[in-house]
């Protein structure tokens, strides 16, 4: 996912270890995706769309 984000947006991302299978995506400290809430891992395009909406692009 980090490589896909870098390729799509030219932005560095960081994987932060958590527990219990949690996978959250935050942009500028704001939660844009939570595996805990959806019960599944996101598709890359879902994250791209959410990042684009947060950044105005």
matplotlib code that plots the C-alpha trace (Angstrom):
import matplotlib.pyplot as plt

x = [0.0, 2.8, 4.4, 1.0, 0.5, 4.0, 3.4, 0.0, 0.6, 4.4, 3.9, 5.7, 3.6, 4.5, 3.3, 2.8, 2.4, -0.8, -2.5, -5.5, -5.4, -6.2, -5.5, -6.2, -5.3, -4.9, -4.1, -2.8, -3.9, -7.5, -8.8, -9.9, -10.2, -10.5, -10.4, -11.8, -14.9, -15.3, -14.1, -11.9, -8.7, -9.2, -8.6, -5.9, -8.5, -10.6, -7.6, -6.6, -10.2, -10.3, -6.8, -7.8, -11.0, -9.0, -6.4, -8.9, -7.5]
y = [0.0, 2.4, 1.9, 2.5, 5.7, 7.0, 6.1, 7.7, 10.9, 11.1, 11.0, 9.0, 6.9, 5.1, 1.7, 1.9, -1.4, -2.0, -4.9, -7.1, -6.7, -3.0, -1.2, 2.5, 5.1, 8.7, 11.8, 14.8, 13.1, 12.5, 9.0, 8.2, 4.4, 1.9, -1.9, -2.1, -0.3, -2.0, -5.5, -5.8, -4.5, -1.6, -1.7, 0.7, 2.8, 3.3, 4.9, 6.9, 8.3, 9.2, 10.8, 12.8, 14.0, 15.1, 16.9, 18.5, 16.6]
z = [0.0, 0.8, -2.6, -4.3, -2.4, -3.3, -7.0, -7.1, -5.1, -4.7, -0.9, 1.7, 4.0, 7.1, 8.5, 12.2, 14.0, 15.8, 17.4, 16.6, 12.8, 12.9, 9.6, 9.6, 7.0, 8.2, 6.1, 8.1, 11.3, 10.0, 9.7, 6.1, 6.3, 9.1, 8.6, 12.1, 11.0, 7.6, 8.6, 5.4, 3.9, 1.5, -2.2, -3.4, -5.4, -2.2, -0.5, -3.6, -3.8, -0.1, -0.2, -3.3, -1.6, 1.5, -0.6, -3.0, -5.9]

ax = plt.figure().add_subplot(projection="3d")
ax.plot(x, y, z, "-o")
ax.set_aspect("equal")
plt.show()
